[in-house]
Amino acid sequence: MKNNVGIEMASVIPNFHGKYDIYDLVSCIAPRQLLLVSGEEDKYSKDASYIVEKASPIYGKLNALCHLQHRQYPGGHELTKERFCDIIEWICGNA
């Protein structure tokens, strides 16, 4: 939301963007498994590390810090074969 790009998913939840940010939503997922995938040059995910930083305390309080994962790759927004395979591997390992 801060970067003013695209339609932020929080914008489709009534009144969400006026009171909360994405890290608030990610914090609500704790203690469940969550994988955030970002690209170093991706303008749509450039705040992924910040989101993880802000959501980490609640995961830590619930002894689930290892359940919050962030994988950042070189490049932009594209879904590369490496990213795709890593996502599938993560899903299969956490099903």
N, CA, C and O atoms as a CHARMM CRD file, in Angstrom:
* protein
*
  380
    1    1 MET  N      0.82400  -1.18100   0.00000 PROA 1      0.00000
    2    1 MET  CA     0.00000   0.00000   0.00000 PROA 1      0.00000
    3    1 MET  C      0.87600   1.25600   0.00000 PROA 1      0.00000
    4    1 MET  O      0.57000   2.25100  -0.65800 PROA 1      0.00000
    5    2 LYS  N      1.95200   1.18200   0.74100 PROA 2      0.00000
    6    2 LYS  CA     2.85400   2.31900   0.85300 PROA 2      0.00000
    7    2 LYS  C      3.44700   2.69700  -0.50000 PROA 2      0.00000
    8    2 LYS  O      3.71500   3.86900  -0.76200 PROA 2      0.00000
    9    3 ASN  N      3.65200   1.68100  -1.37100 PROA 3      0.00000
   10    3 ASN  CA     4.29900   1.92800  -2.65300 PROA 3      0.00000
   11    3 ASN  C      3.32400   2.32200  -3.74700 PROA 3      0.00000
   12    3 ASN  O      3.73600   2.67300  -4.85200 PROA 3      0.00000
   13    4 ASN  N      2.04300   2.26600  -3.44800 PROA 4      0.00000
   14    4 ASN  CA     1.00400   2.73600  -4.35900 PROA 4      0.00000
   15    4 ASN  C      1.07500   2.07100  -5.73600 PROA 4      0.00000
   16    4 ASN  O      1.01000   2.74600  -6.76300 PROA 4      0.00000
   17    5 VAL  N      1.20800   0.74500  -5.74700 PROA 5      0.00000
   18    5 VAL  CA     1.24700   0.00400  -7.00100 PROA 5      0.00000
   19    5 VAL  C      0.13900  -1.03900  -7.03800 PROA 5      0.00000
   20    5 VAL  O     -0.13000  -1.70800  -6.04000 PROA 5      0.00000
   21    6 GLY  N     -0.49100  -1.17100  -8.17800 PROA 6      0.00000
   22    6 GLY  CA    -1.50800  -2.19500  -8.37400 PROA 6      0.00000
   23    6 GLY  C     -2.65900  -2.10500  -7.39800 PROA 6      0.00000
   24    6 GLY  O     -2.83000  -1.10200  -6.70400 PROA 6      0.00000
   25    7 ILE  N     -3.43800  -3.15800  -7.35400 PROA 7      0.00000
   26    7 ILE  CA    -4.53600  -3.24300  -6.39100 PROA 7      0.00000
   27    7 ILE  C     -4.06500  -4.12900  -5.25400 PROA 7      0.00000
   28    7 ILE  O     -3.91300  -5.34000  -5.41400 PROA 7      0.00000
   29    8 GLU  N     -3.84400  -3.53300  -4.14200 PROA 8      0.00000
   30    8 GLU  CA    -3.39800  -4.25000  -2.95500 PROA 8      0.00000
   31    8 GLU  C     -4.53500  -5.13500  -2.46100 PROA 8      0.00000
   32    8 GLU  O     -5.68700  -4.70100  -2.42800 PROA 8      0.00000
   33    9 MET  N     -4.22300  -6.37400  -2.07500 PROA 9      0.00000
   34    9 MET  CA    -5.27100  -7.29100  -1.65600 PROA 9      0.00000
   35    9 MET  C     -6.04700  -6.75900  -0.46400 PROA 9      0.00000
   36    9 MET  O     -7.22500  -7.07600  -0.30200 PROA 9      0.00000
   37   10 ALA  N     -5.40500  -5.95600   0.37000 PROA 10     0.00000
   38   10 ALA  CA    -6.10400  -5.38000   1.51100 PROA 10     0.00000
   39   10 ALA  C     -7.18100  -4.39400   1.07800 PROA 10     0.00000
   40   10 ALA  O     -8.09500  -4.10000   1.84800 PROA 10     0.00000
   41   11 SER  N     -7.08500  -3.88600  -0.13500 PROA 11     0.00000
   42   11 SER  CA    -8.07500  -2.92800  -0.61800 PROA 11     0.00000
   43   11 SER  C     -9.42600  -3.57700  -0.89700 PROA 11     0.00000
   44   11 SER  O    -10.43500  -2.88200  -1.00600 PROA 11     0.00000
   45   12 VAL  N     -9.45400  -4.88200  -1.01100 PROA 12     0.00000
   46   12 VAL  CA   -10.72900  -5.54600  -1.28700 PROA 12     0.00000
   47   12 VAL  C    -11.44000  -5.98100  -0.00800 PROA 12     0.00000
   48   12 VAL  O    -12.57300  -6.46000  -0.06700 PROA 12     0.00000
   49   13 ILE  N    -10.79800  -5.82200   1.13500 PROA 13     0.00000
   50   13 ILE  CA   -11.42100  -6.11000   2.42800 PROA 13     0.00000
   51   13 ILE  C    -11.95900  -4.77300   2.95000 PROA 13     0.00000
   52   13 ILE  O    -11.17900  -3.86000   3.21900 PROA 13     0.00000
   53   14 PRO  N    -13.26300  -4.65100   3.09600 PROA 14     0.00000
   54   14 PRO  CA   -13.83300  -3.35900   3.51300 PROA 14     0.00000
   55   14 PRO  C    -13.15900  -2.78900   4.77000 PROA 14     0.00000
   56   14 PRO  O    -13.03100  -3.47100   5.78600 PROA 14     0.00000
   57   15 ASN  N    -12.74200  -1.54700   4.67500 PROA 15     0.00000
   58   15 ASN  CA   -12.13600  -0.76800   5.76300 PROA 15     0.00000
   59   15 ASN  C    -10.79000  -1.28500   6.25700 PROA 15     0.00000
   60   15 ASN  O    -10.26200  -0.76000   7.23700 PROA 15     0.00000
   61   16 PHE  N    -10.22600  -2.28500   5.61600 PROA 16     0.00000
   62   16 PHE  CA    -8.95100  -2.84300   6.07200 PROA 16     0.00000
   63   16 PHE  C     -7.81900  -1.83600   5.92700 PROA 16     0.00000
   64   16 PHE  O     -7.07600  -1.58100   6.87400 PROA 16     0.00000
   65   17 HSD  N     -7.69500  -1.26600   4.73200 PROA 17     0.00000
   66   17 HSD  CA    -6.53700  -0.41100   4.45400 PROA 17     0.00000
   67   17 HSD  C     -6.49300   0.85500   5.30000 PROA 17     0.00000
   68   17 HSD  O     -5.43300   1.46700   5.43500 PROA 17     0.00000
   69   18 GLY  N     -7.61900   1.25600   5.86900 PROA 18     0.00000
   70   18 GLY  CA    -7.63400   2.43900   6.72300 PROA 18     0.00000
   71   18 GLY  C     -7.13200   2.17200   8.13400 PROA 18     0.00000
   72   18 GLY  O     -6.75300   3.10200   8.84600 PROA 18     0.00000
   73   19 LYS  N     -7.12800   0.90200   8.54500 PROA 19     0.00000
   74   19 LYS  CA    -6.76000   0.56300   9.91800 PROA 19     0.00000
   75   19 LYS  C     -5.56000  -0.37200  10.03300 PROA 19     0.00000
   76   19 LYS  O     -4.88300  -0.39900  11.06100 PROA 19     0.00000
   77   20 TYR  N     -5.30000  -1.13100   8.98200 PROA 20     0.00000
   78   20 TYR  CA    -4.29200  -2.18300   9.07700 PROA 20     0.00000
   79   20 TYR  C     -3.35100  -2.15200   7.88000 PROA 20     0.00000
   80   20 TYR  O     -3.55500  -1.42300   6.90900 PROA 20     0.00000
   81   21 ASP  N     -2.31800  -2.97200   7.99300 PROA 21     0.00000
   82   21 ASP  CA    -1.39500  -3.16600   6.88800 PROA 21     0.00000
   83   21 ASP  C     -1.26400  -4.66300   6.66700 PROA 21     0.00000
   84   21 ASP  O     -1.81900  -5.45200   7.43100 PROA 21     0.00000
   85   22 ILE  N     -0.54100  -5.05900   5.63900 PROA 22     0.00000
   86   22 ILE  CA    -0.42000  -6.47200   5.30100 PROA 22     0.00000
   87   22 ILE  C      0.23600  -7.25900   6.43400 PROA 22     0.00000
   88   22 ILE  O     -0.13300  -8.41100   6.66300 PROA 22     0.00000
   89   23 TYR  N      1.18600  -6.67900   7.14000 PROA 23     0.00000
   90   23 TYR  CA     1.81200  -7.41500   8.23600 PROA 23     0.00000
   91   23 TYR  C      0.80600  -7.75000   9.33300 PROA 23     0.00000
   92   23 TYR  O      0.98000  -8.74100  10.04200 PROA 23     0.00000
   93   24 ASP  N     -0.24500  -6.93900   9.48700 PROA 24     0.00000
   94   24 ASP  CA    -1.30500  -7.27500  10.44200 PROA 24     0.00000
   95   24 ASP  C     -2.03400  -8.54100  10.01200 PROA 24     0.00000
   96   24 ASP  O     -2.34000  -9.40700  10.83200 PROA 24     0.00000
   97   25 LEU  N     -2.30400  -8.63400   8.72700 PROA 25     0.00000
   98   25 LEU  CA    -2.96500  -9.81800   8.18200 PROA 25     0.00000
   99   25 LEU  C     -2.06400 -11.04400   8.31800 PROA 25     0.00000
  100   25 LEU  O     -2.52200 -12.11600   8.71100 PROA 25     0.00000
  101   26 VAL  N     -0.79200 -10.88100   7.99300 PROA 26     0.00000
  102   26 VAL  CA     0.16700 -11.98300   8.12800 PROA 26     0.00000
  103   26 VAL  C      0.26200 -12.41300   9.59600 PROA 26     0.00000
  104   26 VAL  O      0.35800 -13.60700   9.87800 PROA 26     0.00000
  105   27 SER  N      0.23900 -11.48300  10.50900 PROA 27     0.00000
  106   27 SER  CA     0.28300 -11.81100  11.93400 PROA 27     0.00000
  107   27 SER  C     -0.91000 -12.65800  12.35900 PROA 27     0.00000
  108   27 SER  O     -0.78900 -13.50400  13.24500 PROA 27     0.00000
  109   28 CYS  N     -2.05100 -12.43700  11.73600 PROA 28     0.00000
  110   28 CYS  CA    -3.24900 -13.22400  12.05900 PROA 28     0.00000
  111   28 CYS  C     -3.13400 -14.67300  11.58400 PROA 28     0.00000
  112   28 CYS  O     -3.87000 -15.54000  12.05500 PROA 28     0.00000
  113   29 ILE  N     -2.23500 -14.93100  10.67700 PROA 29     0.00000
  114   29 ILE  CA    -2.04100 -16.29300  10.17200 PROA 29     0.00000
  115   29 ILE  C     -1.26900 -17.14000  11.18800 PROA 29     0.00000
  116   29 ILE  O     -1.38900 -18.36500  11.20100 PROA 29     0.00000
  117   30 ALA  N     -0.48500 -16.48700  12.02900 PROA 30     0.00000
  118   30 ALA  CA     0.30100 -17.20300  13.04900 PROA 30     0.00000
  119   30 ALA  C     -0.61800 -18.02200  13.94600 PROA 30     0.00000
  120   30 ALA  O     -1.70700 -17.56200  14.29000 PROA 30     0.00000
  121   31 PRO  N     -0.21400 -19.19300  14.32100 PROA 31     0.00000
  122   31 PRO  CA     1.08100 -19.83500  14.18100 PROA 31     0.00000
  123   31 PRO  C      1.19000 -20.75200  12.95000 PROA 31     0.00000
  124   31 PRO  O      2.10300 -21.57300  12.86800 PROA 31     0.00000
  125   32 ARG  N      0.27400 -20.61300  12.01400 PROA 32     0.00000
  126   32 ARG  CA     0.27800 -21.49200  10.84200 PROA 32     0.00000
  127   32 ARG  C      1.47200 -21.22100   9.93500 PROA 32     0.00000
  128   32 ARG  O      2.11200 -20.17200  10.00700 PROA 32     0.00000
  129   33 GLN  N      1.74600 -22.19100   9.09000 PROA 33     0.00000
  130   33 GLN  CA     2.83500 -22.08500   8.12400 PROA 33     0.00000
  131   33 GLN  C      2.51200 -21.00600   7.08300 PROA 33     0.00000
  132   33 GLN  O      1.38000 -20.91200   6.61000 PROA 33     0.00000
  133   34 LEU  N      3.50300 -20.20600   6.73800 PROA 34     0.00000
  134   34 LEU  CA     3.33600 -19.18400   5.70200 PROA 34     0.00000
  135   34 LEU  C      4.65300 -18.99000   4.96500 PROA 34     0.00000
  136   34 LEU  O      5.71500 -18.87100   5.57700 PROA 34     0.00000
  137   35 LEU  N      4.56500 -18.96200   3.66100 PROA 35     0.00000
  138   35 LEU  CA     5.72000 -18.70200   2.81200 PROA 35     0.00000
  139   35 LEU  C      5.46200 -17.43300   2.01600 PROA 35     0.00000
  140   35 LEU  O      4.47900 -17.34200   1.28100 PROA 35     0.00000
  141   36 LEU  N      6.34000 -16.46100   2.16400 PROA 36     0.00000
  142   36 LEU  CA     6.31000 -15.24700   1.35200 PROA 36     0.00000
  143   36 LEU  C      7.43100 -15.36700   0.33300 PROA 36     0.00000
  144   36 LEU  O      8.56900 -15.68100   0.68200 PROA 36     0.00000
  145   37 VAL  N      7.10600 -15.11600  -0.92000 PROA 37     0.00000
  146   37 VAL  CA     8.07200 -15.18100  -2.00900 PROA 37     0.00000
  147   37 VAL  C      8.19400 -13.79600  -2.60900 PROA 37     0.00000
  148   37 VAL  O      7.19100 -13.14400  -2.90000 PROA 37     0.00000
  149   38 SER  N      9.43300 -13.34500  -2.79500 PROA 38     0.00000
  150   38 SER  CA     9.63500 -12.01100  -3.35800 PROA 38     0.00000
  151   38 SER  C     10.83100 -12.01000  -4.29500 PROA 38     0.00000
  152   38 SER  O     11.65700 -12.92300  -4.28500 PROA 38     0.00000
  153   39 GLY  N     10.90100 -10.96600  -5.10200 PROA 39     0.00000
  154   39 GLY  CA    12.02800 -10.76000  -5.99900 PROA 39     0.00000
  155   39 GLY  C     12.78100  -9.50700  -5.58600 PROA 39     0.00000
  156   39 GLY  O     12.17300  -8.50900  -5.20000 PROA 39     0.00000
  157   40 GLU  N     14.08900  -9.56000  -5.66700 PROA 40     0.00000
  158   40 GLU  CA    14.91200  -8.41500  -5.25700 PROA 40     0.00000
  159   40 GLU  C     14.56600  -7.13500  -6.01400 PROA 40     0.00000
  160   40 GLU  O     14.69900  -6.03600  -5.47500 PROA 40     0.00000
  161   41 GLU  N     14.12500  -7.27600  -7.25600 PROA 41     0.00000
  162   41 GLU  CA    13.80500  -6.10600  -8.07500 PROA 41     0.00000
  163   41 GLU  C     12.30500  -5.98200  -8.34900 PROA 41     0.00000
  164   41 GLU  O     11.89700  -5.25700  -9.25700 PROA 41     0.00000
  165   42 ASP  N     11.49700  -6.67800  -7.57700 PROA 42     0.00000
  166   42 ASP  CA    10.04300  -6.69100  -7.77600 PROA 42     0.00000
  167   42 ASP  C      9.39200  -5.54800  -7.00800 PROA 42     0.00000
  168   42 ASP  O      9.38500  -5.54800  -5.77700 PROA 42     0.00000
  169   43 LYS  N      8.85100  -4.58300  -7.72500 PROA 43     0.00000
  170   43 LYS  CA     8.23000  -3.44200  -7.05400 PROA 43     0.00000
  171   43 LYS  C      6.98000  -3.84800  -6.27700 PROA 43     0.00000
  172   43 LYS  O      6.56000  -3.13100  -5.37000 PROA 43     0.00000
  173   44 TYR  N      6.38600  -4.97800  -6.61800 PROA 44     0.00000
  174   44 TYR  CA     5.18100  -5.42600  -5.92900 PROA 44     0.00000
  175   44 TYR  C      5.47200  -6.13400  -4.60900 PROA 44     0.00000
  176   44 TYR  O      4.57900  -6.27800  -3.77400 PROA 44     0.00000
  177   45 SER  N      6.69000  -6.57000  -4.41600 PROA 45     0.00000
  178   45 SER  CA     7.00900  -7.29200  -3.18300 PROA 45     0.00000
  179   45 SER  C      8.22000  -6.70200  -2.46500 PROA 45     0.00000
  180   45 SER  O      8.86200  -7.38200  -1.66400 PROA 45     0.00000
  181   46 LYS  N      8.52700  -5.46100  -2.74300 PROA 46     0.00000
  182   46 LYS  CA     9.74100  -4.89200  -2.14700 PROA 46     0.00000
  183   46 LYS  C      9.63300  -4.68900  -0.63900 PROA 46     0.00000
  184   46 LYS  O     10.64200  -4.43800   0.02100 PROA 46     0.00000
  185   47 ASP  N      8.43800  -4.79100  -0.08900 PROA 47     0.00000
  186   47 ASP  CA     8.29500  -4.66700   1.36300 PROA 47     0.00000
  187   47 ASP  C      8.15700  -6.02500   2.06200 PROA 47     0.00000
  188   47 ASP  O      7.77800  -6.07200   3.23300 PROA 47     0.00000
  189   48 ALA  N      8.45400  -7.11600   1.37600 PROA 48     0.00000
  190   48 ALA  CA     8.29100  -8.45300   1.95600 PROA 48     0.00000
  191   48 ALA  C      9.14200  -8.63700   3.21400 PROA 48     0.00000
  192   48 ALA  O      8.66000  -9.19700   4.19800 PROA 48     0.00000
  193   49 SER  N     10.37400  -8.18400   3.20200 PROA 49     0.00000
  194   49 SER  CA    11.23300  -8.31500   4.38900 PROA 49     0.00000
  195   49 SER  C     10.66100  -7.52800   5.56500 PROA 49     0.00000
  196   49 SER  O     10.72100  -7.97900   6.70900 PROA 49     0.00000
  197   50 TYR  N     10.11900  -6.37400   5.28400 PROA 50     0.00000
  198   50 TYR  CA     9.49100  -5.54400   6.31800 PROA 50     0.00000
  199   50 TYR  C      8.26700  -6.25000   6.90100 PROA 50     0.00000
  200   50 TYR  O      8.04900  -6.22100   8.11200 PROA 50     0.00000
  201   51 ILE  N      7.48200  -6.87200   6.05100 PROA 51     0.00000
  202   51 ILE  CA     6.29300  -7.61200   6.50000 PROA 51     0.00000
  203   51 ILE  C      6.71600  -8.73500   7.44000 PROA 51     0.00000
  204   51 ILE  O      6.11800  -8.91900   8.50000 PROA 51     0.00000
  205   52 VAL  N      7.74000  -9.47900   7.05700 PROA 52     0.00000
  206   52 VAL  CA     8.24600 -10.57100   7.90400 PROA 52     0.00000
  207   52 VAL  C      8.76800 -10.01100   9.23300 PROA 52     0.00000
  208   52 VAL  O      8.50000 -10.57200  10.29500 PROA 52     0.00000
  209   53 GLU  N      9.50000  -8.92300   9.16700 PROA 53     0.00000
  210   53 GLU  CA    10.02700  -8.29500  10.38400 PROA 53     0.00000
  211   53 GLU  C      8.90500  -7.90000  11.34200 PROA 53     0.00000
  212   53 GLU  O      9.00200  -8.13000  12.54800 PROA 53     0.00000
  213   54 LYS  N      7.84900  -7.30900  10.80600 PROA 54     0.00000
  214   54 LYS  CA     6.73900  -6.83600  11.63600 PROA 54     0.00000
  215   54 LYS  C      5.86000  -7.98400  12.15500 PROA 54     0.00000
  216   54 LYS  O      5.26800  -7.86500  13.22700 PROA 54     0.00000
  217   55 ALA  N      5.77000  -9.08800  11.41000 PROA 55     0.00000
  218   55 ALA  CA     4.94100 -10.21800  11.82200 PROA 55     0.00000
  219   55 ALA  C      5.69300 -11.20600  12.70500 PROA 55     0.00000
  220   55 ALA  O      5.07300 -12.02400  13.38500 PROA 55     0.00000
  221   56 SER  N      7.01400 -11.13900  12.70000 PROA 56     0.00000
  222   56 SER  CA     7.82500 -12.09300  13.45200 PROA 56     0.00000
  223   56 SER  C      7.53900 -12.12700  14.95700 PROA 56     0.00000
  224   56 SER  O      7.53200 -13.21500  15.53300 PROA 56     0.00000
  225   57 PRO  N      7.30300 -10.99300  15.61600 PROA 57     0.00000
  226   57 PRO  CA     7.06100 -11.05000  17.06300 PROA 57     0.00000
  227   57 PRO  C      5.87900 -11.95100  17.45900 PROA 57     0.00000
  228   57 PRO  O      5.98100 -12.69100  18.43800 PROA 57     0.00000
  229   58 ILE  N      4.79100 -11.90300  16.73900 PROA 58     0.00000
  230   58 ILE  CA     3.64800 -12.75200  17.09800 PROA 58     0.00000
  231   58 ILE  C      3.95700 -14.21400  16.82600 PROA 58     0.00000
  232   58 ILE  O      3.55700 -15.08700  17.59700 PROA 58     0.00000
  233   59 TYR  N      4.66600 -14.49100  15.73500 PROA 59     0.00000
  234   59 TYR  CA     5.09200 -15.86900  15.47600 PROA 59     0.00000
  235   59 TYR  C      6.01700 -16.33700  16.59600 PROA 59     0.00000
  236   59 TYR  O      5.92500 -17.48300  17.03600 PROA 59     0.00000
  237   60 GLY  N      6.90500 -15.46000  17.05900 PROA 60     0.00000
  238   60 GLY  CA     7.81300 -15.79100  18.15000 PROA 60     0.00000
  239   60 GLY  C      7.07400 -16.06400  19.45200 PROA 60     0.00000
  240   60 GLY  O      7.38800 -17.02300  20.15700 PROA 60     0.00000
  241   61 LYS  N      6.09100 -15.22100  19.77600 PROA 61     0.00000
  242   61 LYS  CA     5.29600 -15.41400  20.99300 PROA 61     0.00000
  243   61 LYS  C      4.59400 -16.76700  20.99100 PROA 61     0.00000
  244   61 LYS  O      4.37800 -17.36600  22.04500 PROA 61     0.00000
  245   62 LEU  N      4.24500 -17.23800  19.81300 PROA 62     0.00000
  246   62 LEU  CA     3.53100 -18.51100  19.68300 PROA 62     0.00000
  247   62 LEU  C      4.48300 -19.67900  19.42100 PROA 62     0.00000
  248   62 LEU  O      4.05800 -20.76500  19.02900 PROA 62     0.00000
  249   63 ASN  N      5.77700 -19.43600  19.64400 PROA 63     0.00000
  250   63 ASN  CA     6.80700 -20.45400  19.40400 PROA 63     0.00000
  251   63 ASN  C      6.70700 -21.05000  18.01000 PROA 63     0.00000
  252   63 ASN  O      6.85400 -22.26000  17.83200 PROA 63     0.00000
  253   64 ALA  N      6.46000 -20.21000  17.03600 PROA 64     0.00000
  254   64 ALA  CA     6.26100 -20.66900  15.65900 PROA 64     0.00000
  255   64 ALA  C      7.06800 -19.85100  14.66000 PROA 64     0.00000
  256   64 ALA  O      6.71300 -19.78700  13.48300 PROA 64     0.00000
  257   65 LEU  N      8.12600 -19.23800  15.10400 PROA 65     0.00000
  258   65 LEU  CA     8.91200 -18.39200  14.21000 PROA 65     0.00000
  259   65 LEU  C      9.39300 -19.16400  12.98500 PROA 65     0.00000
  260   65 LEU  O      9.51800 -18.59000  11.90300 PROA 65     0.00000
  261   66 CYS  N      9.66000 -20.44400  13.14300 PROA 66     0.00000
  262   66 CYS  CA    10.10400 -21.26100  12.00700 PROA 66     0.00000
  263   66 CYS  C      8.98300 -21.48800  10.98900 PROA 66     0.00000
  264   66 CYS  O      9.24600 -21.96100   9.88300 PROA 66     0.00000
  265   67 HSD  N      7.75400 -21.16300  11.34200 PROA 67     0.00000
  266   67 HSD  CA     6.62400 -21.32400  10.42400 PROA 67     0.00000
  267   67 HSD  C      6.47900 -20.14700   9.46700 PROA 67     0.00000
  268   67 HSD  O      5.75800 -20.24800   8.47500 PROA 67     0.00000
  269   68 LEU  N      7.14100 -19.05100   9.74300 PROA 68     0.00000
  270   68 LEU  CA     7.09500 -17.87100   8.87400 PROA 68     0.00000
  271   68 LEU  C      8.36900 -17.85600   8.04200 PROA 68     0.00000
  272   68 LEU  O      9.46300 -17.62800   8.55900 PROA 68     0.00000
  273   69 GLN  N      8.21100 -18.10100   6.76100 PROA 69     0.00000
  274   69 GLN  CA     9.37000 -18.17200   5.87800 PROA 69     0.00000
  275   69 GLN  C      9.26900 -17.14100   4.76100 PROA 69     0.00000
  276   69 GLN  O      8.19000 -16.84600   4.24700 PROA 69     0.00000
  277   70 HSD  N     10.41300 -16.61500   4.41400 PROA 70     0.00000
  278   70 HSD  CA    10.50200 -15.65600   3.31200 PROA 70     0.00000
  279   70 HSD  C     11.64300 -16.09000   2.41100 PROA 70     0.00000
  280   70 HSD  O     12.77800 -16.25500   2.86000 PROA 70     0.00000
  281   71 ARG  N     11.33800 -16.26800   1.16500 PROA 71     0.00000
  282   71 ARG  CA    12.37100 -16.59800   0.18100 PROA 71     0.00000
  283   71 ARG  C     12.41100 -15.47500  -0.84400 PROA 71     0.00000
  284   71 ARG  O     11.42700 -15.19100  -1.52700 PROA 71     0.00000
  285   72 GLN  N     13.56600 -14.85300  -0.93100 PROA 72     0.00000
  286   72 GLN  CA    13.75000 -13.76000  -1.88400 PROA 72     0.00000
  287   72 GLN  C     14.70600 -14.23100  -2.97500 PROA 72     0.00000
  288   72 GLN  O     15.74300 -14.83600  -2.70100 PROA 72     0.00000
  289   73 TYR  N     14.33600 -13.94400  -4.20100 PROA 73     0.00000
  290   73 TYR  CA    15.09400 -14.40300  -5.36000 PROA 73     0.00000
  291   73 TYR  C     15.60300 -13.20400  -6.15500 PROA 73     0.00000
  292   73 TYR  O     15.04100 -12.11200  -6.06700 PROA 73     0.00000
  293   74 PRO  N     16.66400 -13.40900  -6.92700 PROA 74     0.00000
  294   74 PRO  CA    17.10500 -12.35100  -7.83900 PROA 74     0.00000
  295   74 PRO  C     16.02500 -12.10100  -8.89100 PROA 74     0.00000
  296   74 PRO  O     15.27400 -13.00900  -9.24600 PROA 74     0.00000
  297   75 GLY  N     15.95600 -10.90000  -9.37100 PROA 75     0.00000
  298   75 GLY  CA    15.02800 -10.59400 -10.45200 PROA 75     0.00000
  299   75 GLY  C     13.76300  -9.91300  -9.98500 PROA 75     0.00000
  300   75 GLY  O     13.65200  -9.43400  -8.85700 PROA 75     0.00000
  301   76 GLY  N     12.81300  -9.89200 -10.90600 PROA 76     0.00000
  302   76 GLY  CA    11.57500  -9.17600 -10.67300 PROA 76     0.00000
  303   76 GLY  C     10.42300 -10.06500 -10.23900 PROA 76     0.00000
  304   76 GLY  O     10.57400 -10.94100  -9.38800 PROA 76     0.00000
  305   77 HSD  N      9.27100  -9.81800 -10.84200 PROA 77     0.00000
  306   77 HSD  CA     8.01100 -10.42500 -10.41500 PROA 77     0.00000
  307   77 HSD  C      7.73600 -11.79100 -11.04200 PROA 77     0.00000
  308   77 HSD  O      6.82600 -12.50300 -10.61700 PROA 77     0.00000
  309   78 GLU  N      8.51900 -12.15000 -12.04400 PROA 78     0.00000
  310   78 GLU  CA     8.22400 -13.36900 -12.80000 PROA 78     0.00000
  311   78 GLU  C      8.28400 -14.62500 -11.92900 PROA 78     0.00000
  312   78 GLU  O      9.07700 -14.72100 -10.99200 PROA 78     0.00000
  313   79 LEU  N      7.42500 -15.57400 -12.26800 PROA 79     0.00000
  314   79 LEU  CA     7.42400 -16.87200 -11.60600 PROA 79     0.00000
  315   79 LEU  C      8.37800 -17.77300 -12.38100 PROA 79     0.00000
  316   79 LEU  O      8.00300 -18.38900 -13.37800 PROA 79     0.00000
  317   80 THR  N      9.60400 -17.83700 -11.90800 PROA 80     0.00000
  318   80 THR  CA    10.61800 -18.64200 -12.58000 PROA 80     0.00000
  319   80 THR  C     10.42600 -20.11400 -12.23000 PROA 80     0.00000
  320   80 THR  O      9.68200 -20.45300 -11.31000 PROA 80     0.00000
  321   81 LYS  N     11.09900 -20.97000 -12.96600 PROA 81     0.00000
  322   81 LYS  CA    11.02700 -22.40100 -12.68900 PROA 81     0.00000
  323   81 LYS  C     11.53900 -22.68600 -11.27600 PROA 81     0.00000
  324   81 LYS  O     10.95600 -23.49600 -10.55600 PROA 81     0.00000
  325   82 GLU  N     12.62200 -22.02400 -10.88200 PROA 82     0.00000
  326   82 GLU  CA    13.17200 -22.20500  -9.53200 PROA 82     0.00000
  327   82 GLU  C     12.14500 -21.83100  -8.46900 PROA 82     0.00000
  328   82 GLU  O     11.94200 -22.58200  -7.51500 PROA 82     0.00000
  329   83 ARG  N     11.50600 -20.69600  -8.62200 PROA 83     0.00000
  330   83 ARG  CA    10.50700 -20.24900  -7.64400 PROA 83     0.00000
  331   83 ARG  C      9.33400 -21.22100  -7.60700 PROA 83     0.00000
  332   83 ARG  O      8.87000 -21.61200  -6.53600 PROA 83     0.00000
  333   84 PHE  N      8.86300 -21.60200  -8.78400 PROA 84     0.00000
  334   84 PHE  CA     7.73900 -22.52200  -8.86800 PROA 84     0.00000
  335   84 PHE  C      8.06100 -23.83300  -8.15000 PROA 84     0.00000
  336   84 PHE  O      7.26300 -24.32200  -7.35100 PROA 84     0.00000
  337   85 CYS  N      9.22200 -24.39100  -8.43500 PROA 85     0.00000
  338   85 CYS  CA     9.61800 -25.66000  -7.80900 PROA 85     0.00000
  339   85 CYS  C      9.74600 -25.50900  -6.29200 PROA 85     0.00000
  340   85 CYS  O      9.32900 -26.39300  -5.54400 PROA 85     0.00000
  341   86 ASP  N     10.31500 -24.40300  -5.83900 PROA 86     0.00000
  342   86 ASP  CA    10.44500 -24.16100  -4.39900 PROA 86     0.00000
  343   86 ASP  C      9.08000 -24.03100  -3.72600 PROA 86     0.00000
  344   86 ASP  O      8.88200 -24.53300  -2.61900 PROA 86     0.00000
  345   87 ILE  N      8.14800 -23.36400  -4.38600 PROA 87     0.00000
  346   87 ILE  CA     6.79700 -23.20900  -3.82900 PROA 87     0.00000
  347   87 ILE  C      6.11100 -24.56800  -3.72400 PROA 87     0.00000
  348   87 ILE  O      5.51400 -24.88700  -2.69600 PROA 87     0.00000
  349   88 ILE  N      6.19700 -25.36600  -4.78500 PROA 88     0.00000
  350   88 ILE  CA     5.58400 -26.69900  -4.76900 PROA 88     0.00000
  351   88 ILE  C      6.21200 -27.55800  -3.67900 PROA 88     0.00000
  352   88 ILE  O      5.50900 -28.25400  -2.94700 PROA 88     0.00000
  353   89 GLU  N      7.52700 -27.50700  -3.57600 PROA 89     0.00000
  354   89 GLU  CA     8.22700 -28.26700  -2.52900 PROA 89     0.00000
  355   89 GLU  C      7.76300 -27.83000  -1.14500 PROA 89     0.00000
  356   89 GLU  O      7.55500 -28.66400  -0.26300 PROA 89     0.00000
  357   90 TRP  N      7.60000 -26.51400  -0.95300 PROA 90     0.00000
  358   90 TRP  CA     7.13800 -26.00200   0.34600 PROA 90     0.00000
  359   90 TRP  C      5.72000 -26.47100   0.63700 PROA 90     0.00000
  360   90 TRP  O      5.42700 -26.89000   1.75700 PROA 90     0.00000
  361   91 ILE  N      4.84400 -26.40700  -0.34700 PROA 91     0.00000
  362   91 ILE  CA     3.45900 -26.85700  -0.15300 PROA 91     0.00000
  363   91 ILE  C      3.43300 -28.33900   0.21300 PROA 91     0.00000
  364   91 ILE  O      2.75800 -28.73300   1.16400 PROA 91     0.00000
  365   92 CYS  N      4.15300 -29.14800  -0.52700 PROA 92     0.00000
  366   92 CYS  CA     4.16700 -30.59300  -0.27100 PROA 92     0.00000
  367   92 CYS  C      4.78000 -30.91600   1.08800 PROA 92     0.00000
  368   92 CYS  O      4.37200 -31.87700   1.73800 PROA 92     0.00000
  369   93 GLY  N      5.73000 -30.14200   1.50800 PROA 93     0.00000
  370   93 GLY  CA     6.36200 -30.36700   2.81100 PROA 93     0.00000
  371   93 GLY  C      5.54100 -29.89200   3.98400 PROA 93     0.00000
  372   93 GLY  O      5.82600 -30.25200   5.12700 PROA 93     0.00000
  373   94 ASN  N      4.50700 -29.07300   3.71800 PROA 94     0.00000
  374   94 ASN  CA     3.69100 -28.51600   4.79900 PROA 94     0.00000
  375   94 ASN  C      2.22800 -28.92400   4.70700 PROA 94     0.00000
  376   94 ASN  O      1.37900 -28.37600   5.41000 PROA 94     0.00000
  377   95 ALA  N      1.93800 -29.88100   3.84500 PROA 95     0.00000
  378   95 ALA  CA     0.53600 -30.31100   3.67600 PROA 95     0.00000
  379   95 ALA  C      0.10800 -31.21500   4.79700 PROA 95     0.00000
  380   95 ALA  O     -1.03500 -31.67200   4.82000 PROA 95     0.00000
